[in-house]
């Protein structure tokens, strides 16, 4: 497809059954951590929010503004670096997809 790797029937699966077992064990470990986290210590009072906090924010800002305000105010550098990284990744995928010219090595 995008990388011109050839026909799917020509490609062999490099992984055996052990990778599936390892992935299953890692998945079970992550699920067990997710189940234990809510049982941990409670948040301090300074992190508690009012029950109608989300509704007040939605009325104050629109649905896009709730996401856009912190994104462009607090996380602007991370947002810009991510956009440049995605642009470079897209350009790299296009270069790889073009393939090699016939006779060029």
Buried (B, 14 or more C-beta within 10 A) or exposed (E): EEEEEEEEEEEEEEEEEEEEEEEEEEEEEEEEEEEEEEEEEEEEEEEEEEEEEEEEBEEEEEEEEBEEEEEEEEEEEEEEEEEEEEEEEEEEEEEEEEEEEEEEE
